[in-house]
Amino acid sequence: MNVLQCRMALAGLGWSVEDLARHAGVPADAALRFDAGEVVPPHVYETLRDTLQTAGIIFEDEGQMLEGGPGVRLQRNHIDEGKRPEELSSANDG
């Protein structure tokens, strides 16, 4: 996992860097340092990566799926497609 993959994963989950730190149980400043491109201790890196994977993130190596660089995708059961049209009502509007 590189910094860009981490940011893509956070966007996919709707998490902030602080949310990641909270879910991972690491200090927020450690997660913020990683997000800034700084080197963090291996155990912090592994905890951040493992937390994202547990949350449903799949990391893709360069060229693993199609052309292009490293990326991320969500596990199928973690994709929130929202409400179907027949489920919409004024009670759940918002």
C-alpha positions in Angstrom: 0.0 0.0 0.0 1.3 3.4 -0.9 0.0 6.8 0.1 -2.1 7.3 -3.0 -3.7 3.8 -2.5 -4.4 4.7 1.1 -6.1 7.9 0.1 -8.2 6.1 -2.5 -9.2 3.5 0.1 -10.2 6.2 2.5 -12.3 7.9 -0.2 -14.0 4.6 -1.0 -14.9 4.0 2.6 -15.8 7.7 3.3 -13.2 7.8 6.1 -10.8 10.6 7.0 -7.2 9.9 8.1 -8.4 10.5 11.7 -11.1 7.8 11.2 -8.5 5.4 9.9 -6.3 6.1 13.0 -9.3 5.5 15.3 -10.3 2.2 13.6 -6.7 1.1 13.6 -6.0 2.0 17.2 -2.9 4.0 16.3 -2.2 7.7 17.2 -3.7 10.1 14.8 -0.3 11.8 14.3 1.1 8.5 13.0 -1.6 8.1 10.4 -1.2 11.8 9.4 2.5 11.3 9.0 1.9 8.4 6.7 -0.6 10.4 4.7 2.0 13.2 4.3 4.4 10.7 2.8 6.6 10.3 5.8 8.1 6.9 6.9 6.2 5.3 9.8 7.3 2.3 11.8 6.5 -1.0 10.1 4.0 -2.1 12.7 2.0 1.2 12.2 2.1 0.7 8.4 0.9 -2.9 8.7 -1.8 -2.0 11.2 -3.1 0.8 8.8 -3.1 -1.6 5.8 -4.7 -4.5 7.7 -7.4 -2.2 9.0 -8.3 -1.0 5.5 -8.3 -4.6 4.2 -10.6 -5.7 7.1 -12.9 -2.8 6.2 -13.2 -4.2 2.7 -10.4 -2.7 0.7 -8.5 -4.8 -1.9 -5.1 -3.4 -2.9 -4.1 -3.9 -6.6 -0.5 -4.0 -7.7 0.6 -2.1 -10.8 -0.9 -3.8 -13.9 -2.7 -6.4 -11.8 -6.2 -5.7 -13.2 -5.7 -3.8 -16.5 -3.2 -1.3 -17.7 -2.3 1.3 -15.1 -0.6 1.8 -11.8 -1.4 0.5 -8.4 -5.0 1.0 -7.2 -7.7 -0.2 -4.9 -11.1 -1.7 -5.1 -13.9 -2.5 -2.7 -15.0 -6.0 -1.9 -18.3 -6.7 -3.5 -20.2 -7.0 -0.2 -18.9 -3.6 1.0 -20.2 -1.5 -1.9 -23.0 0.8 -0.8 -25.3 1.3 -3.8 -27.8 3.3 -1.8 -31.5 2.9 -1.8 -33.4 1.5 -4.7 -36.1 3.8 -6.2 -38.9 1.7 -4.7 -37.4 2.1 -1.2 -37.4 5.9 -1.3 -39.9 7.9 0.6 -40.2 11.2 2.5 -39.4 9.3 5.7 -35.9 8.4 4.5 -35.2 11.5 2.4 -32.0 13.2 3.4 
